[in-house]
Amino acid sequence: MVAFWQALTLFERVVFVVTVQATVLFFLQLIWRLFDMGGGGTEPAQTEAKDNGRPAESVFDGLRLVTAWGVSAFFAVAGWVTLWLTGVLGGLPALSAGALAGLLAMYLLALARGARRPRR
């Protein structure tokens, strides 16, 4: 393990630490949701901000991209993709690709959560 850590650059070490923490947080939230430990029996849609009463005009209306689960998914996916691509692309291009992958994960998670909500 020491050899692995010493083989990483400073950039890779920072990304690795953030990624591991985000991944652990993401899976803890997943376990809490699977076993309903976090909401006290309430549906997540009831605890979030209410719609403003106007009809949805685009695909992004009604999606809550910035949630605790979405942010942890962003950092977990972005971090692992960045670490995977750092050796191939270098630091900044890998970070950019990781950020795009993280945004995609955040969007897909919000889309999946939005699809479960009943329409009013």
VMD Tcl script that builds the backbone (N, CA, C; Angstrom):
set m [mol new atoms 360]
animate dup $m
set s [atomselect $m all]
$s set {name element resname resid chain x y z} {
  {N N MET 1 A 0.826 -1.194 0.000}
  {CA C MET 1 A 0.000 0.000 0.000}
  {C C MET 1 A 0.868 1.255 0.000}
  {N N VAL 2 A 1.989 1.198 0.705}
  {CA C VAL 2 A 2.895 2.345 0.758}
  {C C VAL 2 A 3.485 2.607 -0.624}
  {N N ALA 3 A 3.840 1.540 -1.338}
  {CA C ALA 3 A 4.399 1.703 -2.677}
  {C C ALA 3 A 3.366 2.314 -3.623}
  {N N PHE 4 A 2.103 1.908 -3.483}
  {CA C PHE 4 A 1.035 2.472 -4.308}
  {C C PHE 4 A 0.904 3.967 -4.047}
  {N N TRP 5 A 0.885 4.356 -2.783}
  {CA C TRP 5 A 0.711 5.756 -2.411}
  {C C TRP 5 A 1.886 6.605 -2.889}
  {N N GLN 6 A 3.091 6.078 -2.765}
  {CA C GLN 6 A 4.277 6.835 -3.169}
  {C C GLN 6 A 4.397 6.937 -4.688}
  {N N ALA 7 A 3.778 6.032 -5.404}
  {CA C ALA 7 A 3.819 6.077 -6.870}
  {C C ALA 7 A 2.885 7.146 -7.431}
  {N N LEU 8 A 1.950 7.636 -6.623}
  {CA C LEU 8 A 1.009 8.650 -7.092}
  {C C LEU 8 A 1.631 10.039 -7.044}
  {N N THR 9 A 1.244 10.880 -7.991}
  {CA C THR 9 A 1.644 12.279 -7.948}
  {C C THR 9 A 0.776 13.001 -6.927}
  {N N LEU 10 A 1.109 14.253 -6.619}
  {CA C LEU 10 A 0.308 15.028 -5.666}
  {C C LEU 10 A -1.125 15.185 -6.173}
  {N N PHE 11 A -1.277 15.460 -7.468}
  {CA C PHE 11 A -2.607 15.592 -8.066}
  {C C PHE 11 A -3.412 14.310 -7.887}
  {N N GLU 12 A -2.780 13.167 -8.169}
  {CA C GLU 12 A -3.469 11.886 -8.038}
  {C C GLU 12 A -3.797 11.576 -6.580}
  {N N ARG 13 A -2.953 11.969 -5.656}
  {CA C ARG 13 A -3.235 11.750 -4.231}
  {C C ARG 13 A -4.456 12.536 -3.779}
  {N N VAL 14 A -4.522 13.800 -4.195}
  {CA C VAL 14 A -5.672 14.637 -3.814}
  {C C VAL 14 A -6.956 14.067 -4.405}
  {N N VAL 15 A -6.909 13.712 -5.685}
  {CA C VAL 15 A -8.088 13.143 -6.339}
  {C C VAL 15 A -8.476 11.826 -5.673}
  {N N PHE 16 A -7.510 10.994 -5.326}
  {CA C PHE 16 A -7.781 9.706 -4.697}
  {C C PHE 16 A -8.468 9.873 -3.344}
  {N N VAL 17 A -7.976 10.790 -2.519}
  {CA C VAL 17 A -8.561 11.002 -1.186}
  {C C VAL 17 A -10.006 11.498 -1.307}
  {N N VAL 18 A -10.234 12.466 -2.188}
  {CA C VAL 18 A -11.596 12.989 -2.376}
  {C C VAL 18 A -12.512 11.900 -2.934}
  {N N THR 19 A -12.008 11.122 -3.866}
  {CA C THR 19 A -12.802 10.071 -4.512}
  {C C THR 19 A -13.207 8.985 -3.530}
  {N N VAL 20 A -12.292 8.544 -2.705}
  {CA C VAL 20 A -12.610 7.487 -1.739}
  {C C VAL 20 A -13.662 7.981 -0.748}
  {N N GLN 21 A -13.509 9.210 -0.266}
  {CA C GLN 21 A -14.505 9.748 0.670}
  {C C GLN 21 A -15.871 9.881 0.018}
  {N N ALA 22 A -15.927 10.364 -1.211}
  {CA C ALA 22 A -17.204 10.516 -1.910}
  {C C ALA 22 A -17.839 9.161 -2.194}
  {N N THR 23 A -17.020 8.165 -2.523}
  {CA C THR 23 A -17.550 6.832 -2.802}
  {C C THR 23 A -18.132 6.202 -1.545}
  {N N VAL 24 A -17.434 6.346 -0.439}
  {CA C VAL 24 A -17.956 5.815 0.828}
  {C C VAL 24 A -19.258 6.516 1.193}
  {N N LEU 25 A -19.304 7.834 1.061}
  {CA C LEU 25 A -20.523 8.583 1.362}
  {C C LEU 25 A -21.669 8.171 0.435}
  {N N PHE 26 A -21.373 7.977 -0.848}
  {CA C PHE 26 A -22.406 7.570 -1.804}
  {C C PHE 26 A -22.997 6.214 -1.419}
  {N N PHE 27 A -22.133 5.255 -1.080}
  {CA C PHE 27 A -22.652 3.929 -0.732}
  {C C PHE 27 A -23.359 3.922 0.617}
  {N N LEU 28 A -22.940 4.764 1.556}
  {CA C LEU 28 A -23.688 4.893 2.810}
  {C C LEU 28 A -25.095 5.430 2.533}
  {N N GLN 29 A -25.188 6.432 1.676}
  {CA C GLN 29 A -26.501 6.973 1.330}
  {C C GLN 29 A -27.347 5.941 0.600}
  {N N LEU 30 A -26.721 5.141 -0.236}
  {CA C LEU 30 A -27.440 4.077 -0.937}
  {C C LEU 30 A -27.991 3.058 0.053}
  {N N ILE 31 A -27.185 2.660 1.015}
  {CA C ILE 31 A -27.635 1.703 2.032}
  {C C ILE 31 A -28.755 2.311 2.864}
  {N N TRP 32 A -28.617 3.591 3.243}
  {CA C TRP 32 A -29.682 4.249 4.009}
  {C C TRP 32 A -30.984 4.272 3.227}
  {N N ARG 33 A -30.907 4.523 1.936}
  {CA C ARG 33 A -32.128 4.559 1.125}
  {C C ARG 33 A -32.713 3.164 0.914}
  {N N LEU 34 A -31.849 2.175 0.759}
  {CA C LEU 34 A -32.345 0.805 0.569}
  {C C LEU 34 A -33.082 0.294 1.796}
  {N N PHE 35 A -32.575 0.625 2.959}
  {CA C PHE 35 A -33.185 0.148 4.190}
  {C C PHE 35 A -34.016 1.216 4.888}
  {N N ASP 36 A -34.252 2.336 4.213}
  {CA C ASP 36 A -35.103 3.423 4.704}
  {C C ASP 36 A -34.681 3.882 6.089}
  {N N MET 37 A -33.390 4.120 6.268}
  {CA C MET 37 A -32.890 4.564 7.565}
  {C C MET 37 A -32.789 6.075 7.668}
  {N N GLY 38 A -32.881 6.808 6.562}
  {CA C GLY 38 A -32.592 8.225 6.613}
  {C C GLY 38 A -33.794 9.128 6.667}
  {N N GLY 39 A -34.971 8.680 6.256}
  {CA C GLY 39 A -36.076 9.608 6.109}
  {C C GLY 39 A -37.156 9.498 7.154}
  {N N GLY 40 A -37.073 8.575 8.046}
  {CA C GLY 40 A -38.123 8.426 9.033}
  {C C GLY 40 A -39.442 8.024 8.395}
  {N N GLY 41 A -39.386 7.305 7.273}
  {CA C GLY 41 A -40.600 6.834 6.621}
  {C C GLY 41 A -41.196 7.807 5.632}
  {N N THR 42 A -40.578 8.992 5.473}
  {CA C THR 42 A -41.125 9.947 4.518}
  {C C THR 42 A -40.502 9.736 3.166}
  {N N GLU 43 A -41.235 10.072 2.163}
  {CA C GLU 43 A -40.738 9.981 0.778}
  {C C GLU 43 A -39.783 11.146 0.538}
  {N N PRO 44 A -38.674 10.943 -0.179}
  {CA C PRO 44 A -37.731 12.035 -0.413}
  {C C PRO 44 A -38.365 13.244 -1.079}
  {N N ALA 45 A -39.376 13.042 -1.914}
  {CA C ALA 45 A -40.011 14.165 -2.595}
  {C C ALA 45 A -40.723 15.081 -1.603}
  {N N GLN 46 A -41.135 14.561 -0.459}
  {CA C GLN 46 A -41.835 15.373 0.522}
  {C C GLN 46 A -40.898 16.286 1.296}
  {N N THR 47 A -39.629 15.931 1.372}
  {CA C THR 47 A -38.697 16.727 2.147}
  {C C THR 47 A -37.967 17.753 1.307}
  {N N GLU 48 A -38.106 17.692 -0.009}
  {CA C GLU 48 A -37.420 18.625 -0.882}
  {C C GLU 48 A -38.314 19.812 -1.195}
  {N N ALA 49 A -37.746 20.806 -1.852}
  {CA C ALA 49 A -38.487 22.016 -2.189}
  {C C ALA 49 A -39.679 21.675 -3.086}
  {N N LYS 50 A -40.757 22.385 -2.873}
  {CA C LYS 50 A -41.981 22.153 -3.651}
  {C C LYS 50 A -41.877 22.834 -5.013}
  {N N ASP 51 A -42.624 22.307 -5.987}
  {CA C ASP 51 A -42.697 22.939 -7.302}
  {C C ASP 51 A -43.445 24.248 -7.169}
  {N N ASN 52 A -43.212 25.159 -8.103}
  {CA C ASN 52 A -43.851 26.470 -8.012}
  {C C ASN 52 A -45.213 26.516 -8.694}
  {N N GLY 53 A -45.751 25.374 -9.084}
  {CA C GLY 53 A -47.103 25.324 -9.616}
  {C C GLY 53 A -47.195 25.507 -11.118}
  {N N ARG 54 A -46.117 25.834 -11.788}
  {CA C ARG 54 A -46.182 26.012 -13.242}
  {C C ARG 54 A -45.844 24.699 -13.927}
  {N N PRO 55 A -46.346 24.493 -15.129}
  {CA C PRO 55 A -46.054 23.237 -15.829}
  {C C PRO 55 A -44.587 23.152 -16.231}
  {N N ALA 56 A -44.097 21.939 -16.332}
  {CA C ALA 56 A -42.700 21.724 -16.731}
  {C C ALA 56 A -42.518 22.144 -18.183}
  {N N GLU 57 A -41.503 22.987 -18.431}
  {CA C GLU 57 A -41.277 23.494 -19.779}
  {C C GLU 57 A -40.131 22.777 -20.475}
  {N N SER 58 A -39.280 22.132 -19.738}
  {CA C SER 58 A -38.162 21.430 -20.364}
  {C C SER 58 A -37.853 20.183 -19.558}
  {N N VAL 59 A -36.873 19.455 -20.053}
  {CA C VAL 59 A -36.458 18.222 -19.384}
  {C C VAL 59 A -35.831 18.527 -18.027}
  {N N PHE 60 A -35.251 19.730 -17.863}
  {CA C PHE 60 A -34.567 20.072 -16.632}
  {C C PHE 60 A -35.508 20.603 -15.550}
  {N N ASP 61 A -36.710 21.007 -15.904}
  {CA C ASP 61 A -37.658 21.491 -14.899}
  {C C ASP 61 A -38.061 20.354 -13.986}
  {N N GLY 62 A -37.997 20.581 -12.717}
  {CA C GLY 62 A -38.402 19.574 -11.757}
  {C C GLY 62 A -37.281 18.640 -11.339}
  {N N LEU 63 A -36.142 18.649 -12.033}
  {CA C LEU 63 A -35.008 17.821 -11.633}
  {C C LEU 63 A -34.202 18.552 -10.582}
  {N N ARG 64 A -33.866 17.856 -9.549}
  {CA C ARG 64 A -33.034 18.433 -8.501}
  {C C ARG 64 A -31.638 17.846 -8.647}
  {N N LEU 65 A -30.795 18.590 -9.350}
  {CA C LEU 65 A -29.452 18.115 -9.638}
  {C C LEU 65 A -28.543 18.212 -8.419}
  {N N VAL 66 A -28.680 19.278 -7.645}
  {CA C VAL 66 A -27.777 19.505 -6.522}
  {C C VAL 66 A -28.438 19.012 -5.238}
  {N N THR 67 A -28.229 17.741 -4.961}
  {CA C THR 67 A -28.656 17.128 -3.707}
  {C C THR 67 A -27.420 16.483 -3.091}
  {N N ALA 68 A -27.523 16.056 -1.855}
  {CA C ALA 68 A -26.378 15.404 -1.204}
  {C C ALA 68 A -25.976 14.148 -1.961}
  {N N TRP 69 A -26.965 13.397 -2.408}
  {CA C TRP 69 A -26.686 12.173 -3.149}
  {C C TRP 69 A -26.088 12.492 -4.517}
  {N N GLY 70 A -26.594 13.527 -5.165}
  {CA C GLY 70 A -26.077 13.928 -6.461}
  {C C GLY 70 A -24.647 14.437 -6.396}
  {N N VAL 71 A -24.342 15.224 -5.366}
  {CA C VAL 71 A -22.992 15.755 -5.213}
  {C C VAL 71 A -22.000 14.628 -4.900}
  {N N SER 72 A -22.401 13.692 -4.050}
  {CA C SER 72 A -21.488 12.577 -3.761}
  {C C SER 72 A -21.307 11.689 -4.996}
  {N N ALA 73 A -22.352 11.527 -5.805}
  {CA C ALA 73 A -22.220 10.772 -7.058}
  {C C ALA 73 A -21.288 11.502 -8.016}
  {N N PHE 74 A -21.422 12.826 -8.088}
  {CA C PHE 74 A -20.543 13.611 -8.951}
  {C C PHE 74 A -19.082 13.406 -8.580}
  {N N PHE 75 A -18.751 13.590 -7.295}
  {CA C PHE 75 A -17.354 13.478 -6.886}
  {C C PHE 75 A -16.830 12.050 -7.003}
  {N N ALA 76 A -17.668 11.060 -6.736}
  {CA C ALA 76 A -17.216 9.668 -6.846}
  {C C ALA 76 A -16.918 9.313 -8.302}
  {N N VAL 77 A -17.864 9.569 -9.199}
  {CA C VAL 77 A -17.673 9.217 -10.607}
  {C C VAL 77 A -16.583 10.078 -11.229}
  {N N ALA 78 A -16.598 11.372 -10.963}
  {CA C ALA 78 A -15.577 12.260 -11.525}
  {C C ALA 78 A -14.190 11.858 -11.047}
  {N N GLY 79 A -14.084 11.495 -9.793}
  {CA C GLY 79 A -12.786 11.106 -9.256}
  {C C GLY 79 A -12.237 9.834 -9.857}
  {N N TRP 80 A -13.084 8.798 -9.952}
  {CA C TRP 80 A -12.606 7.538 -10.513}
  {C C TRP 80 A -12.266 7.678 -11.990}
  {N N VAL 81 A -13.064 8.427 -12.739}
  {CA C VAL 81 A -12.759 8.639 -14.159}
  {C C VAL 81 A -11.472 9.454 -14.307}
  {N N THR 82 A -11.298 10.463 -13.463}
  {CA C THR 82 A -10.074 11.268 -13.506}
  {C C THR 82 A -8.851 10.412 -13.202}
  {N N LEU 83 A -8.929 9.589 -12.166}
  {CA C LEU 83 A -7.794 8.721 -11.848}
  {C C LEU 83 A -7.505 7.734 -12.973}
  {N N TRP 84 A -8.542 7.222 -13.584}
  {CA C TRP 84 A -8.384 6.248 -14.664}
  {C C TRP 84 A -7.716 6.888 -15.886}
  {N N LEU 85 A -8.079 8.140 -16.188}
  {CA C LEU 85 A -7.579 8.791 -17.397}
  {C C LEU 85 A -6.306 9.612 -17.180}
  {N N THR 86 A -5.879 9.799 -15.944}
  {CA C THR 86 A -4.711 10.631 -15.689}
  {C C THR 86 A -3.458 10.087 -16.361}
  {N N GLY 87 A -3.259 8.792 -16.337}
  {CA C GLY 87 A -2.088 8.205 -16.968}
  {C C GLY 87 A -2.107 8.317 -18.482}
  {N N VAL 88 A -3.285 8.382 -19.075}
  {CA C VAL 88 A -3.419 8.424 -20.527}
  {C C VAL 88 A -3.411 9.861 -21.046}
  {N N LEU 89 A -4.210 10.726 -20.425}
  {CA C LEU 89 A -4.406 12.082 -20.940}
  {C C LEU 89 A -3.595 13.156 -20.226}
  {N N GLY 90 A -3.196 12.910 -19.013}
  {CA C GLY 90 A -2.574 13.961 -18.221}
  {C C GLY 90 A -3.595 14.582 -17.278}
  {N N GLY 91 A -3.154 15.547 -16.483}
  {CA C GLY 91 A -3.972 16.101 -15.405}
  {C C GLY 91 A -5.229 16.837 -15.821}
  {N N LEU 92 A -5.073 17.946 -16.558}
  {CA C LEU 92 A -6.230 18.791 -16.863}
  {C C LEU 92 A -7.236 18.130 -17.805}
  {N N PRO 93 A -6.815 17.477 -18.884}
  {CA C PRO 93 A -7.811 16.788 -19.721}
  {C C PRO 93 A -8.542 15.667 -18.975}
  {N N ALA 94 A -7.829 14.960 -18.114}
  {CA C ALA 94 A -8.469 13.900 -17.334}
  {C C ALA 94 A -9.462 14.497 -16.349}
  {N N LEU 95 A -9.104 15.622 -15.741}
  {CA C LEU 95 A -10.017 16.287 -14.806}
  {C C LEU 95 A -11.256 16.788 -15.535}
  {N N SER 96 A -11.084 17.313 -16.737}
  {CA C SER 96 A -12.227 17.776 -17.534}
  {C C SER 96 A -13.147 16.618 -17.911}
  {N N ALA 97 A -12.557 15.521 -18.361}
  {CA C ALA 97 A -13.365 14.346 -18.708}
  {C C ALA 97 A -14.063 13.792 -17.474}
  {N N GLY 98 A -13.372 13.799 -16.332}
  {CA C GLY 98 A -13.978 13.344 -15.085}
  {C C GLY 98 A -15.141 14.221 -14.672}
  {N N ALA 99 A -14.983 15.538 -14.834}
  {CA C ALA 99 A -16.074 16.457 -14.487}
  {C C ALA 99 A -17.291 16.217 -15.375}
  {N N LEU 100 A -17.057 15.981 -16.659}
  {CA C LEU 100 A -18.180 15.679 -17.559}
  {C C LEU 100 A -18.868 14.370 -17.167}
  {N N ALA 101 A -18.073 13.366 -16.818}
  {CA C ALA 101 A -18.658 12.092 -16.390}
  {C C ALA 101 A -19.429 12.267 -15.081}
  {N N GLY 102 A -18.907 13.084 -14.175}
  {CA C GLY 102 A -19.601 13.353 -12.920}
  {C C GLY 102 A -20.917 14.077 -13.137}
  {N N LEU 103 A -20.907 15.053 -14.048}
  {CA C LEU 103 A -22.156 15.754 -14.365}
  {C C LEU 103 A -23.180 14.819 -14.987}
  {N N LEU 104 A -22.713 13.920 -15.843}
  {CA C LEU 104 A -23.615 12.933 -16.437}
  {C C LEU 104 A -24.209 12.025 -15.355}
  {N N ALA 105 A -23.377 11.593 -14.410}
  {CA C ALA 105 A -23.880 10.749 -13.316}
  {C C ALA 105 A -24.895 11.511 -12.469}
  {N N MET 106 A -24.615 12.780 -12.202}
  {CA C MET 106 A -25.525 13.610 -11.417}
  {C C MET 106 A -26.864 13.777 -12.133}
  {N N TYR 107 A -26.814 14.010 -13.458}
  {CA C TYR 107 A -28.023 14.161 -14.247}
  {C C TYR 107 A -28.827 12.865 -14.290}
  {N N LEU 108 A -28.154 11.742 -14.524}
  {CA C LEU 108 A -28.859 10.457 -14.587}
  {C C LEU 108 A -29.488 10.093 -13.248}
  {N N LEU 109 A -28.807 10.416 -12.163}
  {CA C LEU 109 A -29.368 10.159 -10.837}
  {C C LEU 109 A -30.604 11.024 -10.603}
  {N N ALA 110 A -30.529 12.302 -10.974}
  {CA C ALA 110 A -31.687 13.187 -10.815}
  {C C ALA 110 A -32.830 12.753 -11.722}
  {N N LEU 111 A -32.493 12.297 -12.921}
  {CA C LEU 111 A -33.512 11.821 -13.851}
  {C C LEU 111 A -34.195 10.571 -13.302}
  {N N ALA 112 A -33.421 9.661 -12.737}
  {CA C ALA 112 A -33.985 8.434 -12.164}
  {C C ALA 112 A -34.861 8.756 -10.953}
  {N N ARG 113 A -34.422 9.678 -10.125}
  {CA C ARG 113 A -35.237 10.057 -8.961}
  {C C ARG 113 A -36.492 10.795 -9.382}
  {N N GLY 114 A -36.395 11.625 -10.436}
  {CA C GLY 114 A -37.559 12.365 -10.927}
  {C C GLY 114 A -38.585 11.458 -11.561}
  {N N ALA 115 A -38.139 10.372 -12.163}
  {CA C ALA 115 A -39.057 9.440 -12.813}
  {C C ALA 115 A -39.876 8.666 -11.790}
  {N N ARG 116 A -39.354 8.524 -10.577}
  {CA C ARG 116 A -40.074 7.790 -9.540}
  {C C ARG 116 A -41.171 8.624 -8.900}
  {N N ARG 117 A -41.064 9.935 -8.996}
  {CA C ARG 117 A -42.042 10.802 -8.344}
  {C C ARG 117 A -43.370 10.780 -9.081}
  {N N PRO 118 A -44.453 10.767 -8.353}
  {CA C PRO 118 A -45.754 10.840 -9.024}
  {C C PRO 118 A -45.965 12.223 -9.616}
  {N N ARG 119 A -46.577 12.291 -10.787}
  {CA C ARG 119 A -46.889 13.564 -11.437}
  {C C ARG 119 A -48.109 14.161 -10.770}
  {N N ARG 120 A -48.110 15.480 -10.653}
  {CA C ARG 120 A -49.266 16.156 -10.046}
  {C C ARG 120 A -50.125 16.784 -11.087}
}
mol reanalyze $m
mol bondsrecalc $m
mol representation Tube
mol addrep $m
